[in-house]
């Protein structure tokens, strides 16, 4: 039995190494066994197929994080909250391989992300003393998770202290929100060309196929057949499937940013801009969720392109500077502003997963309104909720 256990562990460890370095579709059972120094047939003693093994790893990640959070310490609510964020950051830092795999897992198997976020909300509920809402989860954990991942996987300079403070006390000091100005807007859907060029037809078809089937499962012949064009026509415009895919991600990022910036109100304070931008993001991906699938796939197919996609959004946050941010969050910490930008990007990312993407876009406004309250007053001081909104 000990030998069998060791063999199983070797196979699993081998798969973790490979899944964390390459995307799921590109890793084969043969490769897993070869990397473990074992014959191919031994794999099937323990798992029916590659998917079963991958899902087991996702289960283990959730269990490991839950076990780590079982050891939260602190005498006060704020102490426990601070300790929880330490654990979240430490787990990502100590297990970048597992975090990388779960990042792909949450995209391919959204139910595992649902289970992890539900577990986080249970832990947060115990700390807060009431059932944590989606908005409270996003402020307390969503932004932290994203910042922790960016630090562990991409080497971003993240300061945890100002993030804990802003979640507890609020980010935007003494700002109110006019709900009509933020949500009472008319949105024009992304433009659709009625007569697309051959190049545009290829891009449109490719976007749909990549989103539905995944990069590794789509070939150039399939793209050209669906577009009713020749393979030669494809190579007239693109060097390879990879360059074709990368261009789509770059275009998607540009289109999302344009949609948000073109609809964003001109006379808004920083809090209103943040909430309206978040709401517009949810509107866009409800109109075009292929775009969201495309970007998530890119994280594993072409990570450098995905990194550039997220950096472009971060640049937009940094461009707004310190406007409206509590001064105490920025004192004597050169990494604070960048950390806050990462945190806000994290709220947007998990907002998409929890509310707007494959869930309930109609609930997006209610969550966004509560986020405004929490970003203004923090998790532990939302007593001014009624005064947050300007009377119309």
C-alpha positions in Angstrom: 0.0 0.0 0.0 2.8 2.4 0.8 4.3 1.8 -2.7 0.9 2.5 -4.3 0.5 5.7 -2.2 4.0 6.8 -3.3 3.2 6.1 -7.0 -0.1 8.0 -6.8 1.7 11.0 -5.1 4.4 11.0 -7.8 1.8 11.1 -10.5 -0.1 13.9 -8.8 3.0 15.9 -8.1 4.1 15.5 -11.7 0.7 16.8 -12.9 0.9 19.8 -10.6 4.2 20.7 -12.0 3.0 20.4 -15.6 -0.4 22.0 -15.1 1.2 25.0 -13.4 3.6 25.5 -16.3 1.3 24.8 -19.3 -2.4 25.1 -19.9 -4.6 22.1 -19.1 -5.4 21.1 -22.7 -1.7 20.9 -23.7 -0.8 18.4 -21.0 -1.2 14.7 -21.8 -1.4 11.7 -19.6 1.7 10.3 -21.3 3.6 13.5 -20.4 2.4 13.3 -16.7 3.6 9.7 -16.5 6.9 10.4 -18.3 7.7 13.3 -16.0 7.0 11.0 -13.0 9.3 8.3 -14.3 6.4 5.8 -14.6 4.7 3.8 -17.3 1.5 5.2 -18.9 -0.8 2.4 -17.8 -0.2 3.0 -14.1 -2.1 6.3 -14.3 -5.4 4.5 -14.8 -5.1 2.6 -11.5 -6.0 5.9 -9.8 -7.9 8.1 -12.2 -10.3 7.5 -15.1 -8.9 10.3 -17.2 -6.9 13.6 -17.0 -10.0 15.6 -16.0 -10.7 13.5 -12.9 -7.1 14.2 -11.7 -7.4 17.9 -12.5 -10.7 18.2 -10.5 -9.1 16.4 -7.6 -6.4 19.0 -7.5 -9.0 21.7 -7.5 -10.7 20.0 -4.6 -7.4 19.8 -2.8 -6.8 23.6 -3.3 -10.1 24.5 -1.7 -9.5 22.1 1.2 -6.0 23.4 1.8 -7.2 27.1 1.8 -10.1 26.1 4.1 -7.7 24.4 6.5 -5.4 27.4 6.5 -8.3 29.7 7.4 -9.3 27.4 10.3 -6.3 28.9 12.1 -7.4 32.5 12.1 -6.4 34.3 15.3 -7.2 37.6 17.0 -9.2 39.0 19.9 -11.2 41.6 17.9 -13.1 41.5 14.7 -10.5 43.7 13.0 -7.6 41.5 14.3 -9.3 38.4 12.9 -9.9 40.2 9.6 -6.2 41.3 9.4 -5.0 37.7 10.2 -7.3 36.3 7.5 -5.8 38.6 4.9 -2.3 37.5 6.0 -3.3 33.9 5.5 -4.7 34.6 2.0 -1.5 36.4 1.0 0.8 33.8 2.5 -1.0 30.9 0.8 -0.6 32.4 -2.6 3.0 33.2 -1.9 3.8 29.7 -0.7 1.8 27.8 -3.3 2.1 29.6 -6.6 1.7 26.3 -8.5 -1.6 25.5 -6.9 -2.9 29.1 -7.4 -1.9 28.9 -11.1 -3.8 25.7 -11.5 -6.9 27.0 -9.7 -6.8 30.2 -11.9 -7.4 27.9 -14.9 -9.8 25.7 -13.0 -12.1 28.6 -12.0 -12.3 29.5 -15.7 -12.9 26.0 -17.0 -15.1 24.8 -14.1 -16.8 27.8 -12.7 -18.5 25.7 -10.0 -15.2 25.3 -8.2 -14.8 29.1 -8.0 -18.4 29.3 -6.6 -17.4 26.8 -3.9 -14.3 28.6 -3.0 -16.0 32.0 -2.8 -18.8 30.4 -0.7 -16.2 29.1 1.7 -14.6 32.5 1.9 -18.0 34.0 2.6 -18.6 31.5 5.4 -15.3 32.4 7.0 -16.0 36.2 6.6 -19.5 35.7 8.1 -18.0 34.3 11.3 -15.6 37.3 11.5 -18.3 39.9 10.8 -20.9 38.2 13.0 -23.5 38.2 10.2 -24.0 36.6 6.8 -21.5 38.3 4.5 -23.0 39.7 1.3 -21.4 39.5 -2.1 -20.3 43.1 -1.9 -18.7 42.5 1.6 -16.9 39.4 0.1 -15.6 41.5 -2.8 -14.2 44.2 -0.5 -12.8 41.9 2.2 -11.5 39.1 0.1 -11.9 39.6 -3.7 -9.5 42.5 -4.0 -7.1 40.8 -1.6 -7.1 37.5 -3.6 -6.3 39.3 -6.8 -3.5 41.4 -5.3 -2.1 38.3 -3.6 -2.1 36.4 -6.9 -0.5 39.3 -8.8 2.2 39.4 -6.2 2.9 35.7 -6.2 2.7 35.0 -9.9 3.8 38.2 -11.5 6.0 39.8 -8.9 3.9 42.9 -8.4 5.0 45.1 -5.5 2.1 44.8 -3.2 1.7 46.4 0.3 -0.8 44.6 2.4 -1.1 47.1 5.2 -2.9 49.9 3.2 -5.2 47.3 1.7 -6.3 46.0 5.1 -6.8 49.5 6.3 -8.9 50.6 3.2 -11.1 47.5 3.5 -11.7 48.2 7.1 -12.1 52.0 7.0 -12.9 52.7 3.4 -11.0 54.0 0.4 -12.7 57.2 -0.7 -12.9 59.8 2.0 -16.0 61.9 2.4 -17.4 61.2 -1.0 -21.1 60.8 -1.8 -22.7 59.1 -4.7 -25.6 60.3 -6.8 -27.3 57.1 -7.9 -29.1 58.7 -10.9 -25.8 60.1 -12.3 -24.1 56.7 -11.9 -26.8 54.3 -13.1 -29.3 56.5 -15.0 -27.2 56.4 -18.2 -28.0 55.3 -21.7 -25.6 52.7 -23.1 -24.9 52.0 -26.8 -23.9 48.4 -27.5 -20.6 47.8 -29.3 -20.8 48.5 -33.0 -21.4 45.6 -35.4 -20.3 45.9 -39.0 -22.9 44.6 -41.4 -20.3 44.1 -44.1 -17.2 42.7 -42.6 -13.9 42.2 -44.5 -12.3 38.8 -44.7 -10.0 39.7 -41.9 -12.8 40.8 -39.7 -14.8 37.6 -40.5 -11.9 35.5 -39.4 -11.5 37.4 -36.2 -15.2 37.2 -35.4 -15.4 33.5 -36.0 -12.2 32.8 -34.2 -13.3 34.7 -31.1 -16.5 32.6 -30.9 -14.7 29.3 -31.4 -11.9 30.0 -29.0 -14.4 31.1 -26.3 -16.6 28.0 -26.8 -14.0 25.3 -27.3 -10.7 26.6 -26.0 -7.5 27.6 -27.9 -6.0 24.1 -28.0 -9.2 22.5 -29.4 -9.5 24.9 -32.4 -7.5 24.6 -35.6 -7.0 27.0 -38.5 -9.0 24.8 -40.9 -12.0 25.0 -38.6 -11.7 28.8 -38.4 -11.5 29.2 -42.2 -14.3 26.7 -42.9 -16.6 28.6 -40.5 -15.7 31.9 -42.2 -16.1 30.3 -45.6 -12.5 31.3 -46.6 -9.4 29.4 -47.6 -6.5 28.6 -45.4 -4.4 30.7 -47.7 -6.7 33.7 -46.8 -5.9 33.2 -43.2 -2.2 33.4 -43.8 -2.6 36.5 -45.8 -3.5 38.3 -42.6 -1.9 36.2 -39.8 1.4 34.4 -39.3 0.0 31.7 -37.0 -2.9 30.7 -34.8 -1.0 32.1 -31.8 -0.5 35.5 -33.4 -4.2 35.5 -34.5 -5.3 34.7 -30.9 -3.0 37.3 -29.4 -4.4 40.0 -31.7 -7.9 39.1 -30.5 -7.0 39.6 -26.9 -5.3 42.9 -27.5 -8.4 44.0 -29.5 -10.7 42.8 -26.8 -8.9 44.9 -24.1 -9.0 48.0 -26.3 -12.7 47.5 -27.0 -13.6 47.1 -23.3 -11.6 50.1 -22.3 -13.2 52.2 -25.1 -16.7 51.1 -24.1 -16.1 52.1 -20.5 -14.3 55.4 -21.2 -16.8 56.5 -23.9 -19.8 56.0 -21.5 -18.2 57.2 -18.3 -19.7 60.4 -17.0 -17.6 63.5 -17.2 -18.8 65.2 -14.0 -18.3 62.4 -11.5 -16.2 62.2 -8.4 -13.7 59.4 -7.9 -16.2 57.1 -6.0 -18.9 57.6 -8.7 -16.4 56.9 -11.5 -15.3 53.7 -9.9 -18.8 52.4 -9.4 -20.0 53.5 -12.8 -16.9 51.9 -14.4 -17.6 48.7 -12.6 -21.2 48.7 -13.7 -20.3 49.4 -17.3 -17.8 46.5 -17.2 -20.7 44.2 -16.1 -22.8 45.6 -18.9 -20.1 45.0 -21.5 -19.4 41.3 -20.6 -23.1 40.6 -20.4 -23.3 41.8 -24.1 -20.1 40.0 -25.1 -19.0 37.3 -22.7 -16.9 35.7 -25.5 -14.5 38.5 -24.8 -14.2 37.5 -21.1 -13.6 33.8 -22.0 -10.9 34.9 -24.5 -9.0 36.9 -22.0 -9.1 34.1 -19.3 -7.9 31.6 -21.9 -5.0 33.9 -22.8 -3.7 33.7 -19.2 -2.6 30.2 -20.0 -2.0 30.3 -23.7 -0.1 33.6 -24.0 0.6 34.9 -20.5 2.7 37.8 -21.7 -0.2 39.1 -23.8 -2.6 38.6 -20.8 -0.1 40.5 -18.6 -0.1 43.4 -21.0 -3.9 43.3 -21.1 -4.1 43.7 -17.3 -1.3 46.3 -17.2 -3.2 48.5 -19.6 -6.1 48.5 -17.1 -3.8 49.2 -14.2 -2.3 52.1 -16.1 -5.8 53.6 -16.3 -6.2 53.3 -12.5 -2.8 54.9 -11.9 -3.6 57.7 -14.2 -6.3 58.9 -11.8 -3.6 59.2 -9.1 -4.5 60.0 -5.5 -7.8 61.7 -6.3 -10.4 61.0 -3.6 -8.2 58.4 -1.8 -7.8 58.7 2.0 -4.4 60.3 2.6 -3.6 58.0 5.5 -3.6 55.0 3.1 -0.7 56.5 1.0 1.6 57.8 3.8 5.2 56.8 3.5 4.5 53.9 1.2 5.6 54.2 -2.4 3.9 50.9 -3.2 0.5 51.9 -1.8 -1.0 53.5 -4.9 -0.1 50.6 -7.1 -1.4 48.2 -4.5 -4.7 50.0 -4.4 -4.9 49.8 -8.2 -4.4 46.0 -8.1 -7.0 45.8 -5.3 -9.6 47.7 -7.3 -8.9 45.5 -10.4 -9.5 42.5 -8.2 -12.9 43.8 -7.1 -13.8 44.2 -10.8 -12.4 40.7 -11.7 -14.4 38.9 -9.0 -17.4 41.1 -9.5 -17.5 39.7 -13.0 -17.2 36.1 -11.8 -19.8 36.6 -9.0 -22.4 38.8 -10.5 -22.1 39.6 -14.2 -20.6 36.5 -15.7 -22.7 33.3 -15.9 -24.8 34.4 -12.9 -27.2 37.3 -12.6 -26.4 40.6 -14.5 -29.7 42.0 -13.1 -28.2 41.9 -9.7 -25.2 43.9 -10.7 -26.6 47.3 -9.7 -27.6 46.2 -6.2 -24.1 44.8 -5.6 -22.5 47.9 -7.1 -24.6 50.2 -4.8 -23.5 48.3 -1.7 -19.9 48.4 -3.0 -20.1 52.2 -3.0 -21.1 52.1 0.7 -18.2 49.9 1.6 -15.6 51.7 -0.5 -16.6 54.9 1.2 -17.1 53.8 4.8 -15.3 50.4 5.0 -16.4 47.0 6.4 -16.6 48.2 10.0 -18.0 51.6 9.7 -21.0 51.7 7.3 -23.3 53.6 9.7 -23.5 56.5 7.3 -25.1 54.5 4.6 -28.2 56.7 4.3 -26.0 59.8 4.0 -23.8 58.3 1.3 -26.2 59.1 -1.5 -27.0 62.7 -2.5 -30.7 63.4 -2.4 -32.0 64.0 -5.9 
